[in-house]
Amino acid sequence: MMTQRRVIHLMGLAMTAIVAGACTTSTSTSDTGTMRAAMAGPASDNDWPTYHGTYQSWHYSPLAQINTDNVKRLRVAWVHHPGRSTRGLQSMPLVADGVLYYTGSYSRVWAIDAATGNPLWSYFPKLNDDLVAAQTHSPYTRGIAIGQGKVFVGTVDGRLIAIDQKTGQPAWDTKLINSEKLTVGFTGAPLLVKDKVIIGAQGGEWPGRGPIFGVDAASGRKVWEFLTVAGTDEGMKTWGGDSWRTGGGGGWMAGGYDAETNTVWWGTGNPAPLYDWAGSDWKTAGPRPGDNLYTTAVIALDPDTGKLKFYHQELPHDAWDFDSAVGEFVMIDRDGKKLVVHPNKGGHVFVYNRADAKIVNVWPLVQNINFVKGIDPKTGELIGRRDMALGKHTNLCPAIAGGMSWNSGAYSPKTGLYYKIGQEWCMDLEVVKTTPILEPQAQLNIGASFTLRNPEGGKAHGHVSGRDPVTGAKKWEVKFTEPPLASLLATGGNLVFVPDARGWLHAYNAETGQELWSFNNGLGHNGGIISYSAKGKQYIAVATGWGSLVGDEFGALFGEPFKSMPKDAGALVVFALE
Amino acid sequence: MSSMGRILALATVVTLAAAVAHGQNRSPAPGADPAIGMQIFTNLCGFCHQDGGRVAGRGPKLAGTDRPDDYILNRIRTGKEGAMPAYGRAFSDVQLRSLIAYIRSLKDDGK
């Protein structure tokens, strides 16, 4: 299959990148070489084969038919309505060989002619409706994986399903999580690596152990399972008492893959309960004493075995719900060094050495951060932690919704800039002792009551900036009255696309941040955006449809248009030059 | 019944009807404990109903709600698609009524 060839090609690109990286010290030159190798061949340039665009997680299309000179002629080419878009449309579409695949709520999958918008097939899995009705973080489905002639989708009731890519008929259906007991399932996209489909469970504030699975793509057989809570002997020692049994974790967004070292990078969720009454005594007291490995960490797994190779815990003993299961793993080469750039929900961006997750730099993307005084850019050590004991606390920044959310930024090898949304808001809270609820079904364990609020001296807002991904140096920034919540797209046409919360899709000059085009889709954006080519024409496809755990805050915080914006509607809107 | 008795009886009926209509049937159900309700609420309900239900967030403000107990109980049990999970199978009747007792204990300070 073309998609499989593409994946193999992506693996080959890493070797090209080694040569390119060894021969150059220029970031943009090296990165361009890597991406060109990644995208060599017409099929690869035309497609969007995996959640983050490529294994390098750039969310970048080299296509340049739509560019800074002609983007003002961008018009709607076709629209697809998935229906029943409960909590909006949060999906990242994929494209292979002229066919677009995407998911709607309730784990529904479509294959659509990417040039005309004509549906080719659909697959609606039969779900446990009683369970779905009882779930809190449901029924959205954020993406799929394709390859080996199949489309892979995780379901909110804990299954991984393979669908024949041509016919839409199910090939296998594997139950991986006892969702009836745990109430969590799969909402994030799987990642296909060689012959394994890798997918992480929801977790975080649920009293479980947050597994990540490796499943044989051909048969659906579970090959391995890595527990993000105390998944090794070393990890077990970082949980006091029996707290590991109800530790949370999970890995609910797709990670990245470094083919050169055969390493899967995955971000993990926060521990449970979210808020910990131990205060500064958290190492020995409270509901989960210790560092709580491997929650709120980036972990490097062997895709063949699921064995942990190395890791970095971004926030030891996360007491703020600022997990690492967000965003992208941007793999770039800089001055002969192979790096990976990863955002953390708390508002800092971590830059790692790809070989061992050693810290290269840490830089803040948002202004309103006071859960720590800082993070040591050389070691990653938290400086001046704000650990909250029982009782009331005011002006914790960022708010529970994070300095960054789960959707992805973008990186352009042409500009060498990393484009990312920042969220500026805070909250007041009261930390309360709770007991995990495990029977008859596991339930959330928050451990506090809270209220979102404006930062001191200002209003809650958002911004999109173009920055050096390694140093964080800002080249340009655009402010938004409310934080956009969707993913971003960078293109070879020197454009950055920003789908905003109110429903406007903006195109900016990637070098300068100058707005060149916008269009009102009529519903807030809360999902993915991609570019592809079909029958010689470049398209931009964006998911519209409002309603999510973060977006649901907007009505109370910002008023209209969010108070009256539908949370059960959505559409895939596809643009092309007129 | 004397005319005074009829007047009193009528007044009682009118008062009760008004209370039910306004959602003020506040007498706690047997076994309901607002402290138990507060625990459950902080575990999970507070994720959407902010400041312990005192202000609107993802979910509506609950302090001072004029919804009758039965309405709230039904909403907790059956949920609302896309907005509120159904907790009917998750909690016992006493736990659910303890949640009601907690919600009724919240002071509405106009926030």
Interface residues (C-beta under 8 A of the other chain):
Chain A: T86 R87 D130 A133 A134 Q135 T136 P139 E205 P273 D428 E430 V432 T434 T435 P436 I437 P440 Q441 Q443 L444 N445 I446 G447 A448 S449 F450 T451 L452 G547 L549 D552 E553 G555 A556 K567 D568
Chain B: M38 Q39 I40 F41 T42 N43 L44 G46 F47 C48 Q50 D51 G52 G53 V55 A56 G57 R58 T78 G79 E81 G82 A83 P85 A86 Y87 R89 A90
